[in-house]
Amino acid sequence: MKIAGTEVTISQLAFPAIAMMAVVAASNVLVQYPVQHFGLAEVLTWGAFTYPLAFLVNDLTNRRFGPAVARRVVYFGFALAVVLSIWLATPRIALASGTAFLVGQLLDIGVFNRLRRMSWWQAPLAGSFLGSAIDTVLFFSLAFAGDAEMSFAVTYHLTGITVPLWVGLAFFDFVVKMACALLSLVPYGALMGWLKPWGGVQGSPAR
């Protein structure tokens, strides 16, 4: 089939779509479980470690097939992930995750495509940074704001700052996402030579 002029097969779309679905569904479950080690229960959930993989899948798809195909993968992964999330998590978390996922991933696609002619690491890192920022704000506010179990006040002794639990979780979640975005440059860089870059824009060869 052709998507915006790019020839792509169902089998080529299947792997990134399934990978995206699996990452989001797993993250929706794991975000409900704080890290019960090293005193991190009030600052971090396990979902922070899995969700950044969605940006890696998105960026590799965008690099190989271009933004139009990457958007299709996002839409497909979003639809299946929401259905699974309603079953595995709660309807509110599923709605929050779906909204944050769509906005964050589509922003990542736009930023990546605008910067894809620059140094190889700039497009995926900038896209992941901006996409993760908006994703984190949307998800935690929609999923947990006003929830009594997630809104009790927590004071961070090193700074003396007191915030609702979900705000602290959101902040540290974003910090971990940024660390994971940096680490994701390793597999992204390793796979660059294997994935033939999309050539659908004018200018120098795609990176």
N, C-alpha and C positions, 0 to 999 in steps of 0.2 A: 504494500500500500504506500501511497504518498501522503505525507503530512507537511503542508506548506512547502511543497517541492522537494522534500527529502524522502528518498526511498527507504523504507524500513519494514521489516517483517514482524509478524506477531511474536515469533520466538525472540527476536531482538528486544522487543518491548517487555516481554514477560519477566525477564530477570530483574531489571530495575524496578518494575511495578511491584513485584512480589517482595523484593528487598525493602522497598519503601513501606509497604503495608506492614511487614513484620517489625520493622524498627518502630513505627509509630504505635502499633498495638502493644508491643512490649513496653514501650516507654509510658504509655497510659496506665499500665498496671504498676510498673515500678515506681512511678512518681508518688504513689500512695504509701511507699515504704521508706521511712527515713533510714539513713546509714547509722546503724547502731554500734559504731566503733569510733574510737579516738575522740569521743565527745561531740560527734557531728550530728546527733539526732535532731537538733534544733536548727541546723543550718543547711542540710543537704539530703536529697533523696537519691535513690539509685537510678531514677529516670534521667538524671543529668548526665550519666555516663553513656547511655544508649542513644538518646535522641540526636546528638550531633552526627551520628552516622547517616541520618537522612540528608544532611547537607552534602556529605561525601557522595552519596548515590546520585543526588540531584546534579552536582557539579560534573561528575563523570558522564552522566547522560547528556548534559548540555554540551560538554566538550565534544562528545562523539557525534551527536545527532542534531545539535542546535536547540534554540530556545523553544520552538514550536513543539517538538517531540518531548522535550523535558516537561513542558506544561501538561501534555497529555499524561505523562507518567505521574505527575503530581495529582491530577484530577482522579486518575484511576486508583492510585494508592490512597488518596484521601477518602474516596467512597468506601472502599473495602475496609480501611482502617477504622472509620467511624462505626461501621456495622459491628466489627469485632470489638471495638472499644465499649460499645453499649453493652455487649455481652460480658466482657471481661472486667470492665470498670463500672462507672455509673453514667447515666445519661448526661449529667452536668459536665463531667470530665470529658466525655466524648464530644459534646458540643464545643467546649472550650478548646479542646485539642484540635478539632477540625478547623475552627476559625483561625486559631494561631498558626496551625500548619499551613493552611492555604496562603495566608498573608505573608508569613515568613518565607516559605519556599518560593512563591512567585516573586517576592522582592529579591531573593537570592539569584533567581534566574535573570532578572533584569540587570542587576549589578554585575553579575558574572559576564553576561554578554557584552555589556558596555566596556568592560576592562579586559576582555579576553586577548586583546592585542598587546597588552603590557607584559611585564615579566611573569613567568609561568605561575608564580605563587600569589600574585596580587589579586587576581580575579577570584579564586576560591576563598582566600582569606577574607577579603572585603565583603564578599557575598555572605559568607558564613557569619561574620561579625554583625552586619546590619540585620540579616535575617534572624539571627539568634536573639538580638536585642528586642525586636518587635514581637517575636514569637514568645519570649519569656514574659514580657509585660502583658500581652493579651492572655496567654494561658493561665498564669497564676491569678490575675485579677478576675477573669471569668470563672475559673474553677473554684476558687477558694475565698474570695472577698465576701465577708459577711457570714462565713461558715464558722460557727462557734468553736469547733474543734481545731480550726486552723487560724483563728484570729486572736487567740490570747496573747497578751503582751510578753515579749521576750527582750531582756536587756543583755546586750553584749558588753561584757565587763571591760574589755580592752578599750572600748570607745565610750562606754556609758550611754550608748544610743539604745532607746527602747522603741521597738516596732512590732506590729502584729507578726505572728509566726510566719504566715505565708509570704510577707514582704521579705523577711530574712531569707527564707528558702529561695525566693525568686532571685535575690542578689547573688547568693552563693551558687545557685544553679547556673546563672549566667557566667560567673567566673570559671566554673568547671567547663562549660560549653566553649569558652574561649581557649582554655587549655587544650581541649579535645580538637578544636579547629586547627590549632598549631600542629598537634600530633598527626592530624589527618593529612597534612601536607606530605607526610612520608609515603603513605600508600598512593596518594594522588600523583606525586612525582614519579613513583615507581611504575605506575600504570600508564603514564603519558606516552611512552614509546610504543605501548601495545595498542592503545586506542587511537585509531586514525582520526585526526581532528576534523570537525565539521568545517566546510569551506563555503558556507552560504552567505558570507558578507564580503564586501569589497575591501581590498587592501592587501597587506602582507599576509603570508600563510598563517592560518589559525594556530594558536599555541595549544 
